[in-house]
Amino acid sequence: MKVKAVVLISLVLVSFLTTYSSAQVPIPNANPQITVDCERYDNREYISYSIGSGWVKCSITNDESKNLKIKFSWTGIFEIRASAFSDNSDWDIENGDEIQIRSEDQITAWLFVSVGKIEPTEDDFKLEIVVTESEEFNGWQECDDCEPHEFETTYKIGPWAEFTDVQLLQSNVPGLLAGLTKNDSSEDIALECSEDILTENSISVEFSTDASAAGRDNMHIELELIIHLYQMDEYGVPRDGDRKEITISAPVNFEQPTIITNSANLDGSENRTGNDWRVSIWIGSKVYLDSYQNMPQNTVISDESLWYSWCDLNNSVLDPDFIESNGGTGGEKVGGDEKIPSINAVFSLSAILMAALMRNHKRDD
């Protein structure tokens, strides 16, 4: 009886331990599941080396209660920069890379889609995400039958253009000296706020341009000159002031550099009371297609800020154009030491004479 009791107890214990152990160890799944949701995150009809790039965003969820390894791969003529993020990790991803996603975790992947200096065409961007391994109780197990999740979108590639060299050939803007190149920064400019900056400001810029063969006959360069006079308030925020924005364009010359001249006259005639007056100058350039196949007219395919600087303008500095148009300012010397009275003084004197005449007229009545 004792032997039978021991055997019975042993069988019960073995059954209990087996059941307990089975409850703690996940049963291997030959086909672990993930949920993948990808979408194109840009609204560009065209991309190119100089126009811009596209974005694809993917949300990936591990539906299993165990860690998984997933693989990213893509095809096409595109240059891809990819990254993925979760609450626990982040990754930079190359084509064919595997990353580990924790059990029941979610990651977000961003893929930056660009192209090199290629001629206009059209191509499909194809992305594939698939589970390669799952972590089981006895180690990592390969998944041979896992079905890949696929995403596909089509990009049109347009013409491209870039400035290989830009040089400021001529300038009468005080402190904006000829010889500047596109690689020079605002630290290389010492803009001077004198009365000369309130006159006709003229610049000439030379552009050397490289571009795709397609679209060259339709490419134009735009040179933009913005001169702005404004006052800073007590919090250091610019207030509205006088602003001149002049844009000049010319067809791109691919045989030799393209030279464009632009000028703007900044008005500084308003009564500038107080301090903290500033003048800023910004110069930028663009390449645009006046027309090309089905692309919108005047599509910009390259946009570059060239030079920017600002200086403080003393409120005693007057606009020479304003002085000339009003025949000189009050108190200005003309000829010898004689001075022409100001307009305000003339009106004041006239008012006094009129008042005297009116008093005399009343007495006569």
Salt bridges, closest charged atoms under 4 A:
ASP42 OD1 - ARG40 NE 3.14
GLU45 OE2 - LYS156 NZ 3.00
GLU133 OE2 - LYS69 NZ 3.78
GLU136 OE2 - LYS66 NZ 2.94
GLU162 OE2 - LYS117 NZ 2.59
ASP210 OD1 - ARG216 NH2 3.56
GLU222 OE2 - LYS286 NZ 3.99
GLU245 OE1 - ARG243 NH2 3.29
ASP267 OD2 - LYS244 NZ 3.49
ASP312 OD1 - ARG278 NE 3.14
ASP365 OD2 - HIS361 NE2 3.38
